[in-house]
Amino acid sequence: MMNNNLKEELKEVVMSISKSKQELNDDTNLCFDLGFDSVEMVELFTEVEDKYKIEFDFDEVDFEDIAIFKNFVSYVESNMK
């Protein structure tokens, strides 16, 4: 079960970085649907790492998978202490 507060907070972070006006839902692909490039993805990861005191393990992260919003939320949630 996804934490709705966390989901809403992460949605705000994503939309603060996104230049797209497209709606963000669980199945939104941050790269393909919102047009995130590598710089924006790094900005997103950095902001989320700082805010939630987690670390993205870039050796373990499947970037195609984590680009889907619901998977991104699940990753953050599972790595929060």
N, C-alpha and C positions, 0 to 999 in steps of 0.2 A: 504494500500500500504506500503510495507516494505521499509525502508530507506536503499538504497544500500550501502552508505558509512558506516553506522553502521554495516550492515551485513558483509561487507568486513573486518572491524576492528575486529568484534567478531570472524570471521573466523580465522584471524591471531592469536588472543588470544587462541582460541581452539587448533589450530594446534601447537602453541608453547608449549602447555601442553601435547598434544597427543603424544604417542609413536608409533601410527599407521601410516602407509604410505597410508592408504585408502583415497580416494577422499572424501571431505566433501561437501555435497549438502543439500538442504532444508530438505529432508526427512531422513538425517543421524541421527541415534540414537547414542548419545554420549557414552552410556554405552555398547550397544550391538554391534554396528558397529565399534566404535573406541576403545572399551575396557576400557573406563574410570571406575575407581573404586571410592569408596567414598572419598578417599584422593584427587584424581584428580578433582572430582566434587567440593569439598570444595575449592581447589586451584582456580578453574575457577570462582566460585561465589565470592571469596574474591578479586580476581584481577579485575573482572567486577564491583563489588561494589566500589572499590577504584577508578577505572578509570572513571566511569560514575556517581559517587555520588548517587547510588541507594542502596536500601536494599532489599534483598530477604526475604520475610516473610515466614519463614519455617512452620508456622502454616497453611498458605494459599496455598503454592506451591504444585502442583501435580507433584511429581518428575518423574513419568512415562511420563507425558505430556511434561514437560520442558526439558526432555532428547532429544526430537526431535529438531534438530537445528532451524528450522523455528519457532517453538513455543518458544524456548529460546530467539531468536532475538525479537520476538513480545513482550515477557514479559519484556525484557530490555527496549525496545522502549516505552512501555506503562508506565513504571515506571520512565522514565527520566523526570526531571523537566525542 
